[in-house]
Amino acid sequence: MIQSIPRGRVASYGEIAARAGLPRRARLVGRVLREADASLALPWHRVVRADGCLAFAPGSVAFIEQRRRLSREGVEMAGRRVDLRRFGWQRDLDAELWAPTDA
């Protein structure tokens, strides 16, 4: 599921849990990411809180690294928040396929 988040998009921990068939298990997603073997190369930086904020403490090494990786993919942030309307992973397949693009 996490590997499916496209470059330049983010998804919330809760959204990942729901897509995995585990609604209301957002904390489990966080734990899985924290304990996952680095060799899996999961795009952990594309997972944020439901309000669009990074889950790490501002100024921490993890916060700085996540922000850097998102920026490199074109995801803009205001403070510690990602605009989910603009950069959120579409939850609706019809909207993803048929919605007009911002060209």
C-alpha positions as CSV (number, residue, x, y, z in Angstrom):
1,M,0.0,0.0,0.0
2,I,2.7,2.5,1.0
3,Q,4.7,1.7,-2.1
4,S,1.6,2.7,-4.2
5,I,1.7,6.3,-3.1
6,P,2.8,8.2,-6.2
7,R,5.8,10.5,-6.2
8,G,4.7,14.0,-5.4
9,R,1.7,12.8,-3.4
10,V,1.0,12.1,0.3
11,A,-1.4,9.9,2.2
12,S,-2.4,9.8,5.8
13,Y,-1.6,7.0,8.2
14,G,-5.4,6.4,8.5
15,E,-5.9,6.3,4.8
16,I,-3.2,3.7,4.4
17,A,-4.8,1.6,7.2
18,A,-8.2,1.9,5.6
19,R,-6.9,0.9,2.2
20,A,-5.2,-2.1,3.8
21,G,-8.6,-3.2,5.3
22,L,-7.7,-2.0,8.8
23,P,-9.8,1.1,9.5
24,R,-9.0,3.0,12.6
25,R,-5.5,1.5,12.8
26,A,-3.4,4.5,11.8
27,R,-1.0,3.9,14.7
28,L,-0.3,0.4,13.4
29,V,0.8,1.9,10.1
30,G,3.2,4.2,12.0
31,R,4.6,1.3,13.9
32,V,5.0,-0.8,10.8
33,L,6.9,2.1,9.1
34,R,9.1,2.6,12.2
35,E,9.9,-1.1,12.4
36,A,10.2,-1.9,8.7
37,D,13.6,-3.1,7.4
38,A,15.3,-0.3,5.5
39,S,16.1,-2.6,2.7
40,L,12.4,-2.5,1.7
41,A,12.9,1.2,0.7
42,L,9.4,2.2,1.6
43,P,8.5,5.8,0.7
44,W,7.8,6.6,4.4
45,H,8.2,10.3,3.7
46,R,4.9,10.3,1.8
47,V,2.9,9.4,4.9
48,V,1.6,12.3,7.0
49,R,-1.0,12.8,9.7
50,A,-4.7,13.2,8.8
51,D,-4.4,17.0,9.1
52,G,-1.5,17.1,6.7
53,C,1.2,17.7,9.3
54,L,4.4,15.8,9.6
55,A,4.3,13.4,12.5
56,F,7.8,14.1,13.7
57,A,8.8,16.9,16.1
58,P,9.8,20.1,14.2
59,G,13.5,20.4,13.9
60,S,14.2,16.7,14.5
61,V,16.4,14.8,12.1
62,A,13.4,12.8,10.9
63,F,11.3,15.9,10.4
64,I,14.1,17.6,8.4
65,E,14.6,14.5,6.2
66,Q,10.9,14.0,5.5
67,R,10.5,17.7,4.6
68,R,13.6,17.5,2.3
69,R,12.4,14.4,0.5
70,L,8.9,15.8,0.0
71,S,10.3,19.0,-1.3
72,R,12.5,17.1,-3.8
73,E,9.3,15.5,-5.1
74,G,7.6,18.9,-5.5
75,V,5.4,18.7,-2.5
76,E,5.1,22.1,-1.0
77,M,4.6,22.8,2.7
78,A,3.3,25.7,4.7
79,G,5.1,25.4,8.1
80,R,4.8,21.7,9.0
81,R,1.6,21.1,6.9
82,V,1.1,19.7,3.4
83,D,-2.0,20.9,1.6
84,L,-3.9,17.6,1.2
85,R,-6.3,19.1,-1.3
86,R,-3.4,19.8,-3.6
87,F,-0.9,17.0,-2.8
88,G,-3.1,14.3,-1.2
89,W,-3.3,10.9,-2.8
90,Q,-6.8,10.7,-4.4
91,R,-9.1,8.4,-2.5
92,D,-11.6,8.3,-5.4
93,L,-10.4,6.3,-8.5
94,D,-13.0,8.0,-10.7
95,A,-11.6,11.4,-9.7
96,E,-8.0,10.2,-10.3
97,L,-8.8,9.0,-13.7
98,W,-11.3,11.5,-15.0
99,A,-10.8,14.8,-13.1
100,P,-9.3,17.6,-15.2
101,T,-5.6,18.2,-14.6
102,D,-4.2,21.6,-13.5
103,A,-2.3,22.1,-16.7
